[in-house]
Amino acid sequence: MSDEIVVYITASSSEEAEDISRKLLEDRLIACANIIPGIVSLFRWKGEICRENELLIIAKSRGALFNDIVGLVKKLHSYTVPEVIALPIIHGSEDYLRWVRETTGESAQGS
């Protein structure tokens, strides 16, 4: 199985989503981030059922970088427990997956 992953991160505002995405990109922890507005999240928090308007960041990266992604998101996020989950990429265009690996790799230069 390949090491490439898709990471879901919810954010409370467009500014927060862009700040997190930009820092992940600057640190070469992700190759790409899509920010989708208009997410409505229902969840249980501290014994209550809550409803929040959020944005969803869909980031492409590698499994080897996941713990670093979580650490950076926790530093920048306004939530006590931000959503940061990863799903494996089972199949994908080899050209795209190579780009993800090169962009997030130590040897990546200006990709």
N, C-alpha and C positions, 0 to 999 in steps of 0.2 A: 504494500500500500504506500502511496505517496505521502509526503510530509506536509503538503499544502492543506490549508484550512480556511474556512470562512468563519469570521468572528462577528457575533452580534453584540452590540453595545447600545443600550438605551441612554438617552440624554434628556435633560429637562428643558433645554433651550437650543436654538440654532447656534448661538455663540458658543455654548459649551460643546456641542457636537463638532463644530469646526475647530475649536481650540484643541480638543482631544485628537481629532483626525490629523490635524496639521503636525502636532508634536509626535504622534506615532510615525508619520511619514518622515519628518526631519530626523528621527532616531533610527530610521530604516527598519522599524519593527513591522510595518505593513507596506504592501506595494500599492494599494488603492483603497479608498474609502468612498462608499456611496452613502449619502445622508438622505433618509426618507422622512419627510415631515408627516404630521397628521396621524401618528400612532396613538391609539387610546389603549392604555394599559389598566387592567383591573387586577388587583393583587391583595393578598393579606399581609398586613404589616402591623405589628404590635397589637394583635387581637382584633383589628378592624379590617373591613374590606374597603380598599381605597380605589380611587379612579384618578388617573393622571393623564394629561395630554403630554406626549413625549415625541421624540424623534428617534429613529433607528439608524445606527451606523452599521453598515455591512462592510467589513474590512477583509481583505485577502492577505494571507500571510503564510507562515510555516509553523508547524506544531512546535518546533524547537524554540520558537520565540514567544510562545503563549504566556509563560510565567512572567516574562518581562513586560508584555502587553498589559497583563492584569496589574502589575505593580505600578506602571505609569498611569493607567486609568484611575486607580485608587487615589493616586496623588492629586490628580486634576479634577476629579468628579465631585459634584456637590452632594451626592448621595452617600449615606453611611455604608450601604451595601449595593454598589452598582452592578447591573447585569453585565457580565462579560462571559460569554459562552462560545465554545468553538465546535464546529461541525467539520468532519473530514470532507475533503473534495474527493469523491470516488472516481469520477471521470472528468476530464476537461481537455480543451485544446492543448496539445503539447507545447505549441508556441506560447500560449498564454501562461501555462504553468512554468515554463522555463523563465519567462519574464518575471513572474512572482519570485522564483528562487533567486534570480540574478539581482533583482531590485532590493531584496531583503538580505542578500548575502554580504559577508564581510568584504568581498572583492568587488562589490558593485560600485561603479564609478559613473555618476551622472546619468543613470538610466532614467 
